Amino acid sequence: MKQKTIVLPTHKRGYHLITDIIENEIGALLPQTGLLHLFIQHTSASIMINENFDPTVRDDMEVAFNDIVKEDMPYYTHTIEGSDDMPAHIKAAMIGTDITIPITNGKLNLGQWQGIFLCEFRNNAGMRKLIASIIS
């Protein structure tokens, strides 16, 4: 197994396609066949696989999750880090902190319309770290 830490640049709140960043960071490490496991080391952001063709999907994801998990709810008690923090934790728990992608012929075997996304839930987040574990 090989492992690498990937530091993502700071992104604004929203859903950001990071497939190219991941491929550039780990491309030389990929075996002919295996698995890539990506884990984000944060509790207020997530990673996911979703449609990479139409960017309006990202906008709709932001609107839908903001509707499902609202800010400034009177029942939140964890508020010291701002009104976006507790909703960010809830969204991260819903989407998750890891994904696994098959490696075939030395490349990530994503579907035609699939991409890897950083889901940034904070208004003023910093850099995010991913751990890439490559299993052959």
C-alpha positions as CSV (number, residue, x, y, z in Angstrom):
1,M,0.0,0.0,0.0
2,K,1.1,3.5,-0.7
3,Q,-0.1,6.6,1.0
4,K,0.1,10.3,0.3
5,T,-1.3,13.5,1.9
6,I,-2.9,15.9,-0.5
7,V,-3.3,19.5,0.6
8,L,-6.1,21.2,-1.3
9,P,-6.1,24.9,-1.9
10,T,-8.6,27.0,-0.1
11,H,-12.0,26.9,-1.7
12,K,-15.0,29.1,-1.1
13,R,-18.2,27.5,0.2
14,G,-19.7,25.1,-2.3
15,Y,-19.1,22.0,-4.3
16,H,-15.7,21.9,-6.2
17,L,-14.5,19.5,-8.8
18,I,-11.1,18.3,-7.7
19,T,-10.6,15.2,-10.0
20,D,-7.7,16.8,-11.9
21,I,-5.9,17.8,-8.6
22,I,-6.2,14.2,-7.3
23,E,-5.0,12.7,-10.6
24,N,-2.0,15.0,-10.7
25,E,-1.1,14.3,-7.1
26,I,-1.3,10.5,-7.3
27,G,-1.1,9.6,-11.0
28,A,2.5,8.3,-10.8
29,L,1.7,6.1,-7.8
30,L,-1.2,4.2,-9.4
31,P,-0.8,0.5,-10.1
32,Q,-2.3,-1.3,-13.0
33,T,-5.2,-2.5,-10.9
34,G,-6.2,-1.7,-7.3
35,L,-8.2,0.8,-5.2
36,L,-7.8,4.4,-4.3
37,H,-9.3,5.4,-1.0
38,L,-9.6,9.1,-0.2
39,F,-10.2,10.3,3.3
40,I,-10.8,14.0,4.2
41,Q,-9.3,15.0,7.6
42,H,-12.0,17.5,8.5
43,T,-15.4,17.5,10.2
44,S,-16.9,20.5,8.3
45,A,-16.2,19.4,4.7
46,S,-16.8,16.2,2.7
47,I,-15.7,14.5,-0.4
48,M,-18.0,12.8,-2.8
49,I,-18.4,11.4,-6.4
50,N,-21.1,13.1,-8.5
51,E,-21.8,14.4,-11.9
52,N,-18.9,16.4,-13.4
53,F,-20.5,17.5,-16.7
54,D,-23.1,20.1,-15.9
55,P,-21.9,22.6,-13.3
56,T,-25.5,23.5,-12.3
57,V,-25.5,20.2,-10.4
58,R,-23.1,21.8,-8.0
59,D,-25.3,24.8,-7.5
60,D,-28.4,22.6,-7.0
61,M,-26.5,20.6,-4.4
62,E,-25.6,23.7,-2.5
63,V,-29.3,24.9,-2.5
64,A,-30.7,21.5,-1.6
65,F,-28.3,20.9,1.3
66,N,-28.8,24.5,2.6
67,D,-32.6,23.8,2.5
68,I,-32.2,20.5,4.4
69,V,-29.7,21.8,7.0
70,K,-30.5,25.4,7.8
71,E,-28.2,27.8,9.7
72,D,-29.2,29.8,12.8
73,M,-31.6,27.2,14.1
74,P,-32.6,27.9,17.7
75,Y,-31.9,24.3,18.8
76,Y,-28.2,24.4,17.9
77,T,-26.0,24.6,21.0
78,H,-22.6,24.3,19.2
79,T,-22.5,27.9,18.0
80,I,-19.1,29.3,19.2
81,E,-17.5,28.9,15.7
82,G,-20.2,30.7,13.8
83,S,-23.6,30.1,12.4
84,D,-22.3,28.0,9.5
85,D,-20.2,25.6,11.7
86,M,-22.9,23.2,13.2
87,P,-24.7,22.9,9.8
88,A,-21.3,22.1,8.3
89,H,-20.8,19.2,10.7
90,I,-24.3,17.9,9.9
91,K,-23.7,18.1,6.2
92,A,-20.3,16.4,6.5
93,A,-21.9,13.6,8.5
94,M,-24.6,13.2,5.8
95,I,-22.2,13.1,2.8
96,G,-19.3,11.4,4.5
97,T,-15.5,11.7,4.8
98,D,-14.3,9.1,2.4
99,I,-14.7,7.5,-1.1
100,T,-13.2,4.5,-2.8
101,I,-12.5,4.3,-6.5
102,P,-11.3,1.3,-8.5
103,I,-8.0,1.6,-10.5
104,T,-8.0,-0.1,-13.9
105,N,-5.2,0.0,-16.4
106,G,-3.3,2.5,-14.2
107,K,-6.2,5.0,-14.2
108,L,-9.1,6.0,-11.9
109,N,-12.1,4.0,-13.2
110,L,-14.7,6.7,-12.8
111,G,-17.9,6.6,-14.9
112,Q,-18.1,8.9,-17.9
113,W,-19.9,11.7,-16.0
114,Q,-18.4,11.1,-12.6
115,G,-15.9,13.4,-10.8
116,I,-14.4,13.8,-7.4
117,F,-15.8,16.8,-5.4
118,L,-14.7,18.7,-2.4
119,C,-17.9,19.7,-0.5
120,E,-16.9,22.9,1.4
121,F,-19.5,23.8,3.9
122,R,-17.8,26.7,5.7
123,N,-18.0,30.3,4.7
124,N,-14.3,31.0,5.6
125,A,-12.5,27.6,5.5
126,G,-8.8,27.1,5.1
127,M,-6.8,24.5,3.3
128,R,-8.2,21.0,3.4
129,K,-6.2,17.8,3.7
130,L,-6.9,14.4,2.1
131,I,-5.2,11.1,2.7
132,A,-4.9,9.1,-0.4
133,S,-4.3,5.3,0.2
134,I,-3.5,3.3,-2.9
135,I,-4.0,-0.4,-2.5
136,S,-2.7,-2.8,-5.2
